[in-house]
């Protein structure tokens, strides 16, 4: 019998929904007959912190210490009775358990207010347009952020709501900073973490603990967990994996890491964990371990074992959220960025449509690593089966497809399968703005439940997009984003500045492209990221080819991913960040779109070289021509009534919002009655044989265009 395993997500990732890695691994191992459990200790510690008992301990700590505190911390302390009285109902409200509390929260007297509430003056324009629930959720979020500031100041400087000690683990070429942090006296947060961990060990009695570490902000928490287990439960084996290990620990060589861990696995976890469990059960040797680091004779050894194949995504089974308290996650609310609000508000079932990226060429991306390079899609029928199983388990109809870039053809097939099953879901995902995303495909995705999409506009410069091998142009991004927006889908753009050789003029021109896209209404959300060179990207692997020089850090046995570099032919990229962020903040609210570029930067910048109608001209280009090889599908509702007038007849379709009508010749009506709703997704060439006339000509006619507007999709 294989040893029971407990997968743990260390503090902290998200407040509103579980990070999906443990759900995938738990679901797969249970399918294979293993005893597997999971826990989100980030949530557990958060709930212990933001409780009446937790705040009492914080305020008691303040009573005991001799430390000068800030004016803001003193205000919170002086209002401690108000915080103790309100913390329980506020948490219940954010868990969607006490919705009527919103009326009390918005009165601005129920919640104690400290420095975070000053932002309301800057956001008055948005706050005034919000509904009661949204206003209350935002105020409750500010309330928690005030308390978070207090925790960071007087309890634990590493605390963050979605990250813990991220600075220590980012670019941690040496293990020394983590060891130093582990040697610090334990804080209240650490004590709470240990208490939560002990409860899970008592509950599940694991013989193996798997630490899933997605980000640098989870690393210190993972090692704090490992240190406690080694001290108090030394017989339990500890394995660490996840996104951080996959990208940062590929050259791991410091044996001190294995004073805390027994194993570190890389890339997809299913096969490595299965091999590890077989080894621990005495059914295999260390040579049988797959993509696993371990210690042998005081040396770090890495076993590849390519003979054991990875588990195809289609065979990994349905993720399970068993053991996780789904009703206790907190839906906090950010005002400024619509896409960030989706990320933090509401609970989403997480699902992957395809392993890896079907494009896999972007020079800033980790295209050399398995999680990008090995593309493996799953059939739409299997994916929608999994969606139905997850709905049955969780009671939630919302899905976040967590792909690197969801393929257009697979999204189309998933949408068709959702519609055919008459399944009600809400979903969003990440895409590439490629030409296969047409307006009709956007409408199909919308009909299946898509509410938002994010994709990379990146540097918004055709020269640099080509240099980074993005495979799109500014014009293409504008047209695709416009089509999604017309279909009623929110569009978020990932924006980048500081790519190698990007000049000052190109930076301002990319700003101008973004400004015009918001002015034309084709973008609703965005975020500027400064380019970061990583060790596994084409730029990091061949910096000279991109005219940059790597200047550090020197690898010292632990992590290697973020690289420092010099860009002798580029602008002083650092200085542009504040102006880019400030202007985008306003553009997302429709403010300042006609202001000159000089308003947003506190240093002289060049005038944009793009014409002011650049994006509008891109949007006016002719749409793609219809071909007989295209397929079609009907989303226009049921044909409910007709009104004849000689050789023409008015056909009426029932829609949830209103009736839609169109005049067609009688013979066309007879043909439509035979073929709608194109349930088998036919090619136009298949329909042409029985169509009374030239089908392509009809579709391009005024009548055909009206039917396409109602719901005849060409895909």
PyMOL commands that set and color helices and strands:
alter all, ss='L'
color gray80, all
select helices_A, chain A and resi 21-31+41-49+52-64+71-78+80-94+99-105+115-122+124-127+132-154+166-169+176-182+188-204+216-232+243-248+255-259+269-280+286-288+313-315+326-328+338-344+370-373+380-394+408-420+439-448+462-467+474-486+504-519+538-541+543-546+573-587+597-599+614-619+666-675+684-688+695-699+702-710
alter helices_A, ss='H'
color red, helices_A
select strands_A, chain A and resi 5-9+36-40+208-212+237-241+263-265+292-296+299-303+349-351+354-355+376-377+398-401+426-431+450-458+490-497+525-530+533-534+549-552+562-566+632-634+638-645+648-654+659-665+712-714
alter strands_A, ss='S'
color yellow, strands_A
deselect
rebuild
show_as cartoon
